[in-house]
């Protein structure tokens, strides 16, 4: 690994041990085994490093798990695919709880800063594209525009549900079947 990768790994380690607010640049540099100056050289600031480290860790962990959920529904009707994805989220959240806590802590900091916020905004398109690719590969009846729209819906639901799940892991997240029922009500169609 190079210094950049070492810093990302060191940041994740320090954040998981201390939390975002208590992690210092020195903690990260020590965990990475690099000089303090390397943070500025590779990331410009500790805040940008933390944002990238958390985005990479959760994007990979949660993103890969969502991709696997979508791919496990190949050939099913989209309503069943959607319900399965929603119903699978609590297990994904449980597996990534500590990272999600750190990410939520970081989210407040990001919302108050222009630089890390732009990194997050810039990476949304990639998250949508990855989900849309999985959707199109498993549900070829979706054209690119619809796959992108569903990917954005999945991403938005995942973000909102992650907050609900953190508040009440045992019951705050509605089931997929319930949301499918709600979609039919909104669309004015009969529930199958």
Secondary structure, 3 states (H helix, E strand, C coil): CCHHHHHHHHHHHHHHHHCCCCCCHHHHHHHHCCCCHHHHHHHCCHHHHHHHHHHHHHHHHHHHHHHHHHHCCCCCCHHHHHHHHHHHHHHHHHHCHHHHHHHHHHHHHHHCCHHHHHHHHHHHHHHHHHHHHHHHHHCCCCCHHHHHHHHHHHHHHHHHHHHHHHHCCCCCCCCHHHHHHHHHHHHCCCCC
